[in-house]
């Protein structure tokens, strides 16, 4: 291995990789399919395979020039399929198949196999997907997040008279949000007016997820989201390496009248009338979102895309709700878009530019800091 990597040559490297690099885009598997698992068990997240989005990503990779792109299901046959197809690098578009902490299962398997991938490492995957763990780290790092507590089914019936509740909320008795600690698409979230109603809401989350429930204060202000990824971007047929993580799609979510939280994309598709791209008249709040997103990316040592959701209190102070480690990457259409893709045009980028940026950023990181772990890719470049 003799390659001396220089970012200035990344376009030339990519030209060598387009015909030779074998990429597997991995979507969630189906535990009900014969041969996908040994024993079927429970998934505390609501299950979705994201297969169509995997094909969107694969098609975009082919559109930019990659000639050997495969789409594979995430199940127990995956290692065998990766070996059979001589895959060089994977793209994780999976939320896992089943079991607890499912988002970290596939990256952990790939780490064991020695397979590089576009996606979060096992630790960050699990921290970001477990809202209570993420919020604890936010607090330790000095970020603002709504006061919260958790309650596990093994602790019995939740009663708001317990000492932990009184210590956490200090005389605040509503409204609250009750949600699963691990979930997707704003599903199974309950708006609760008073502390007395928490018992039933917590029990509902326990029954559905068989997992811990999170209770937090409800923030009545505007709701926002912002996307952030690595330092390498592609636009107008050129690669750029930025000094800061790339932040885009600073968006205000438009809430339905009389609805206190954003309606799940599973119940109503994400369309342009459900969001408002922040522009110059909102420059102050837009810059705050950018600063928060860049700091989270650095402080958590992230390696790929996240979408950060925030909400303001009655005074307009921003609080971080969560960071989505697997935000929707569907290709935008005339009628349906995504909270990630909506703001790309502001930076002269297309959907294909974003996909190429994410792959190039990962390759840049590996070639800069861990080239000894990917000799099979270095050989393709030399």
C-alpha positions as CSV (number, residue, x, y, z in Angstrom):
1,X,0.0,0.0,0.0
2,X,1.8,3.1,-1.3
3,X,-1.0,5.7,-1.7
4,X,-0.3,9.1,-0.2
5,X,-3.7,10.6,0.1
6,X,-4.4,14.2,-0.9
7,X,-7.9,15.7,-0.9
8,X,-7.0,17.8,-4.0
9,X,-6.9,14.6,-6.0
10,X,-10.2,13.3,-4.7
11,X,-11.9,13.8,-8.2
12,X,-9.2,11.6,-9.8
13,X,-9.6,9.0,-7.1
14,X,-13.4,8.9,-7.6
15,X,-12.9,8.5,-11.4
16,X,-10.9,5.3,-10.6
17,X,-13.5,4.1,-8.2
18,X,-16.6,4.7,-10.3
19,X,-16.1,1.5,-12.4
20,X,-14.6,-0.7,-9.7
21,X,-16.0,0.1,-6.2
22,X,-18.6,-2.5,-5.2
23,X,-21.2,-0.8,-3.0
24,X,-24.0,-2.5,-1.0
25,X,-26.9,-0.3,0.0
26,X,-28.5,-2.1,3.0
27,X,-32.1,-1.8,4.0
28,X,-34.0,-3.3,6.9
29,X,-34.8,-7.0,6.7
30,X,-38.1,-8.8,7.3
31,X,-38.0,-11.1,10.3
32,X,-41.1,-12.9,8.9
33,X,-39.2,-14.0,5.8
34,X,-37.9,-17.5,6.0
35,X,-34.2,-17.7,6.8
36,X,-33.9,-14.1,7.9
37,X,-33.5,-14.8,11.6
38,X,-33.1,-17.8,13.9
39,X,-35.9,-16.9,16.3
40,X,-38.5,-14.1,15.8
41,X,-38.6,-11.7,18.7
42,X,-39.7,-8.1,19.5
43,X,-38.6,-4.8,18.1
44,X,-39.3,-1.9,20.4
45,X,-39.0,0.5,17.4
46,X,-41.9,0.4,14.9
47,X,-40.6,-1.7,12.1
48,X,-40.0,-0.4,8.6
49,X,-37.6,-1.8,6.0
50,X,-36.8,1.5,4.1
51,X,-36.3,-0.7,1.0
52,X,-37.6,1.9,-1.5
53,X,-35.2,4.6,0.0
54,X,-32.4,2.1,-0.4
55,X,-33.2,1.9,-4.1
56,X,-33.3,5.7,-4.3
57,X,-29.8,5.8,-2.9
58,X,-28.6,3.1,-5.1
59,X,-30.0,4.7,-8.2
60,X,-28.4,8.0,-7.2
61,X,-25.0,6.3,-6.8
62,X,-25.4,4.8,-10.3
63,X,-26.5,8.2,-11.7
64,X,-23.3,9.8,-10.5
65,X,-21.2,7.1,-12.1
66,X,-20.8,4.1,-9.9
67,X,-21.2,0.9,-11.9
68,X,-21.4,-1.8,-9.3
69,X,-24.1,-1.0,-6.8
70,X,-26.2,-3.7,-5.0
71,X,-29.2,-3.5,-2.7
72,X,-29.3,-6.0,0.1
73,X,-31.6,-6.8,3.0
74,X,-30.3,-6.6,6.6
75,X,-30.7,-10.1,8.0
76,X,-28.6,-13.1,9.1
77,X,-27.7,-13.8,5.5
78,X,-26.0,-10.4,5.0
79,X,-22.4,-11.5,5.8
80,X,-22.6,-14.3,3.3
81,X,-24.1,-12.0,0.6
82,X,-21.4,-9.4,1.2
83,X,-18.7,-12.0,0.8
84,X,-20.3,-13.6,-2.3
85,X,-20.6,-10.3,-4.1
86,X,-17.1,-9.1,-3.0
87,X,-18.5,-5.9,-1.6
88,X,-15.9,-3.2,-0.8
89,X,-18.1,-0.7,1.2
90,X,-21.7,-0.7,2.6
91,X,-24.2,2.1,2.9
92,X,-26.4,1.6,6.0
93,X,-30.0,2.5,5.3
94,X,-31.5,0.2,7.9
95,X,-33.0,0.6,11.3
96,X,-32.3,-3.0,12.2
97,X,-34.5,-6.1,12.0
98,X,-35.6,-6.9,15.6
99,X,-34.4,-7.0,19.2
100,X,-33.4,-4.1,21.5
101,X,-31.1,-1.3,20.4
102,X,-31.6,-2.4,16.8
103,X,-29.9,0.5,15.1
104,X,-26.5,-0.6,16.3
105,X,-26.7,-4.3,15.3
106,X,-25.7,-3.9,11.7
107,X,-22.8,-1.5,12.1
108,X,-21.5,-3.8,14.9
109,X,-21.6,-6.8,12.5
110,X,-19.8,-4.8,9.8
111,X,-17.1,-3.8,12.3
112,X,-16.6,-7.4,13.2
113,X,-16.4,-8.3,9.5
114,X,-13.9,-5.6,8.7
115,X,-16.3,-4.0,6.3
116,X,-16.3,-0.2,6.0
117,X,-19.6,1.6,5.8
118,X,-21.4,4.9,5.4
119,X,-23.3,5.2,8.7
120,X,-22.9,5.8,12.4
121,X,-20.7,3.6,14.5
122,X,-22.4,1.1,16.9
123,X,-22.0,3.4,19.9
124,X,-23.3,6.6,18.3
125,X,-26.1,4.7,16.5
126,X,-27.4,3.5,19.9
127,X,-26.9,6.7,21.8
128,X,-28.7,8.8,19.1
129,X,-31.6,6.3,18.9
130,X,-32.0,6.1,22.7
131,X,-33.4,9.5,23.5
132,X,-32.7,9.4,27.2
133,X,-29.0,8.5,26.6
134,X,-28.7,11.3,24.1
135,X,-30.4,13.8,26.4
136,X,-28.1,12.9,29.3
137,X,-25.1,13.6,27.1
138,X,-26.6,16.8,25.9
139,X,-27.0,17.9,29.6
140,X,-23.4,16.9,30.3
141,X,-22.2,19.0,27.4
142,X,-24.2,22.1,28.3
143,X,-26.9,21.9,25.6
144,X,-30.5,22.8,26.4
145,X,-33.0,20.0,26.4
146,X,-36.4,19.7,28.1
147,X,-36.4,18.3,31.6
148,X,-37.2,14.6,31.5
149,X,-37.3,11.3,33.3
150,X,-37.7,7.7,32.3
151,X,-39.9,4.8,33.6
152,X,-39.3,1.1,32.8
153,X,-42.0,-1.5,33.0
154,X,-40.1,-3.3,35.7
155,X,-40.6,-0.3,38.0
156,X,-44.4,-1.0,38.1
157,X,-47.2,1.4,37.6
158,X,-46.0,5.0,37.2
159,X,-47.3,7.4,39.8
160,X,-46.6,11.2,39.6
161,X,-46.2,11.3,43.4
162,X,-42.9,9.4,43.2
163,X,-39.8,11.3,44.4
164,X,-38.0,11.1,41.0
165,X,-40.8,12.9,39.3
166,X,-41.0,15.6,42.0
167,X,-37.3,16.2,41.9
168,X,-37.1,16.3,38.1
169,X,-40.0,18.7,37.4
170,X,-39.9,20.8,40.5
171,X,-43.6,21.9,40.8
172,X,-44.3,21.6,37.1
173,X,-47.5,19.6,36.5
174,X,-48.2,19.8,32.8
175,X,-48.5,19.6,30.0
176,X,-46.1,16.7,29.2
177,X,-45.0,14.5,26.3
178,X,-44.7,10.8,26.8
179,X,-42.8,8.9,24.2
180,X,-40.8,5.7,23.6
181,X,-37.1,6.1,24.4
182,X,-36.4,4.5,21.0
183,X,-38.7,5.1,18.0
184,X,-39.2,6.5,14.6
185,X,-41.4,8.9,12.7
186,X,-43.0,10.5,15.7
187,X,-45.1,7.4,16.4
188,X,-46.6,6.5,19.8
189,X,-46.1,10.0,21.3
190,X,-48.7,11.2,23.7
191,X,-49.5,14.8,24.6
192,X,-50.7,14.8,28.3
193,X,-52.3,17.9,29.8
194,X,-51.8,17.1,33.5
195,X,-49.6,14.9,35.7
196,X,-52.6,12.8,36.7
197,X,-52.9,11.6,33.1
198,X,-49.3,10.3,32.9
199,X,-50.1,6.9,34.4
200,X,-52.2,5.8,31.4
201,X,-49.9,7.3,28.8
202,X,-46.8,5.7,30.3
203,X,-48.7,2.3,30.4
204,X,-49.6,2.7,26.7
205,X,-45.9,3.2,25.7
206,X,-44.9,0.2,27.9
207,X,-47.6,-2.0,26.3
208,X,-46.7,-1.0,22.7
209,X,-42.9,-1.0,22.9
210,X,-42.2,-3.4,25.9
211,X,-39.5,-0.8,26.7
212,X,-38.8,2.3,28.7
213,X,-41.0,5.4,28.5
214,X,-39.7,8.9,28.5
215,X,-41.6,11.8,30.1
216,X,-40.6,15.4,29.4
217,X,-42.0,18.8,29.7
218,X,-44.0,20.0,26.7
219,X,-42.5,23.0,24.9
220,X,-45.3,25.3,23.4
221,X,-43.1,27.3,20.9
222,X,-42.1,26.9,17.3
223,X,-40.6,23.6,16.1
224,X,-37.5,23.3,13.9
225,X,-35.2,20.8,12.4
226,X,-31.8,21.0,10.8
227,X,-29.5,18.5,9.0
228,X,-25.8,18.2,9.4
229,X,-23.2,15.9,7.9
230,X,-19.4,15.8,7.4
231,X,-16.9,18.2,5.9
232,X,-16.8,17.0,2.3
233,X,-19.5,18.3,-0.2
234,X,-20.1,18.0,-3.9
235,X,-21.8,20.7,-5.9
236,X,-21.5,21.9,-9.5
237,X,-19.3,18.9,-10.4
238,X,-16.6,19.8,-7.8
239,X,-15.7,18.4,-4.4
240,X,-15.1,20.8,-1.5
241,X,-13.6,20.2,2.0
242,X,-15.1,22.7,4.4
243,X,-13.7,23.8,7.7
244,X,-16.9,23.0,9.5
245,X,-19.5,20.2,9.3
246,X,-21.9,21.0,6.5
247,X,-25.3,22.2,7.8
248,X,-28.3,22.5,5.5
249,X,-32.1,22.3,5.4
250,X,-32.8,24.7,8.3
251,X,-36.6,24.3,8.5
252,X,-39.5,25.3,10.6
253,X,-42.1,22.5,10.9
254,X,-45.6,23.7,10.2
255,X,-47.9,22.2,12.8
256,X,-51.5,21.3,12.0
257,X,-54.1,23.6,13.7
258,X,-54.9,22.3,17.1
259,X,-52.3,19.6,17.0
260,X,-49.5,20.0,19.6
261,X,-46.9,17.8,17.9
262,X,-45.7,17.2,14.3
263,X,-47.9,14.6,12.6
264,X,-46.0,11.3,11.8
265,X,-44.9,10.9,8.2
266,X,-46.5,7.4,8.4
267,X,-49.9,9.2,8.8
268,X,-49.3,12.1,6.5
269,X,-46.6,12.4,3.9
270,X,-43.9,15.1,4.2
271,X,-44.9,17.8,1.7
272,X,-43.7,21.4,1.2
273,X,-46.8,22.7,2.9
274,X,-45.7,21.0,6.1
275,X,-42.4,22.9,6.4
276,X,-41.0,26.4,5.9
277,X,-37.4,26.8,4.8
278,X,-35.8,29.5,7.0
279,X,-34.6,32.5,5.0
280,X,-33.1,35.9,5.6
281,X,-36.0,37.2,7.7
282,X,-35.2,34.4,10.1
283,X,-31.4,34.8,9.9
284,X,-30.9,35.0,13.7
285,X,-32.6,31.7,14.5
286,X,-31.2,30.1,11.4
287,X,-27.6,30.8,12.6
288,X,-28.5,29.4,16.0
289,X,-29.6,26.2,14.4
290,X,-26.4,26.0,12.4
291,X,-24.2,26.6,15.4
292,X,-26.0,24.0,17.5
293,X,-25.8,21.4,14.6
294,X,-22.1,21.9,14.1
295,X,-21.4,21.7,17.8
296,X,-23.4,18.5,18.2
297,X,-21.6,16.9,15.2
298,X,-18.2,17.8,16.7
299,X,-19.0,17.0,20.4
300,X,-20.4,13.6,19.6
301,X,-17.7,12.8,17.1
302,X,-20.2,11.9,14.4
303,X,-19.2,10.5,11.0
304,X,-22.3,10.9,8.9
305,X,-25.7,12.6,8.5
306,X,-28.1,13.4,11.3
307,X,-31.2,15.5,11.5
308,X,-31.6,17.4,14.7
309,X,-35.1,18.3,16.0
310,X,-35.6,21.3,18.2
311,X,-38.5,23.2,19.8
312,X,-38.8,26.6,21.5
313,X,-40.3,27.4,24.8
314,X,-42.8,30.3,25.4
315,X,-39.9,32.7,25.5
316,X,-38.4,31.5,22.2
317,X,-35.4,29.7,23.8
318,X,-34.4,26.6,21.7
319,X,-34.3,23.2,23.3
320,X,-33.0,20.0,21.5
321,X,-35.6,17.3,21.3
322,X,-33.6,14.5,19.6
323,X,-31.1,13.7,16.8
324,X,-32.3,11.3,14.2
325,X,-29.5,8.9,13.2
326,X,-31.3,7.6,10.2
327,X,-33.2,10.5,8.7
328,X,-35.4,9.9,5.6
329,X,-33.3,10.0,2.5
330,X,-36.0,9.4,-0.1
331,X,-35.6,11.0,-3.5
332,X,-37.8,14.1,-3.6
333,X,-40.7,14.1,-6.0
334,X,-43.1,16.8,-7.2
335,X,-45.5,16.2,-4.3
336,X,-43.4,14.6,-1.6
337,X,-40.1,15.6,-0.2
338,X,-38.1,15.1,3.0
339,X,-37.0,17.3,5.9
340,X,-33.4,16.5,4.8
341,X,-33.6,17.1,1.0
342,X,-35.8,20.2,1.1
343,X,-33.0,22.8,1.6
344,X,-30.4,21.4,-0.8
345,X,-31.2,23.9,-3.5
346,X,-30.1,26.8,-1.3
347,X,-26.6,25.4,-1.7
348,X,-26.8,24.6,-5.3
349,X,-27.0,20.9,-4.6
350,X,-29.2,18.1,-6.0
351,X,-30.2,14.8,-4.3
352,X,-27.4,13.1,-6.2
353,X,-24.9,15.7,-4.9
354,X,-26.0,14.9,-1.3
355,X,-25.6,11.1,-1.8
356,X,-22.2,11.6,-3.5
357,X,-21.1,14.0,-0.7
358,X,-21.9,11.5,2.0
359,X,-20.0,8.7,0.3
360,X,-17.0,11.0,-0.5
361,X,-16.9,12.3,3.0
362,X,-16.7,8.8,4.4
363,X,-14.0,7.8,2.0
364,X,-12.1,11.0,2.8
365,X,-12.2,10.2,6.5
366,X,-11.1,6.6,6.0
367,X,-8.3,7.5,3.7
368,X,-7.1,10.3,5.9
369,X,-7.2,8.6,9.3
370,X,-7.7,4.8,8.8
371,X,-6.2,3.9,5.5
372,X,-4.6,0.8,7.0
373,X,-8.1,-0.6,7.6
374,X,-9.2,-0.4,3.9
375,X,-6.3,-1.8,1.8
376,X,-8.9,-3.3,-0.6
377,X,-10.1,0.2,-1.4
378,X,-6.7,1.7,-1.6
379,X,-5.8,-1.0,-4.2
380,X,-8.6,0.3,-6.4
381,X,-7.2,3.8,-6.3
382,X,-3.5,3.1,-6.8
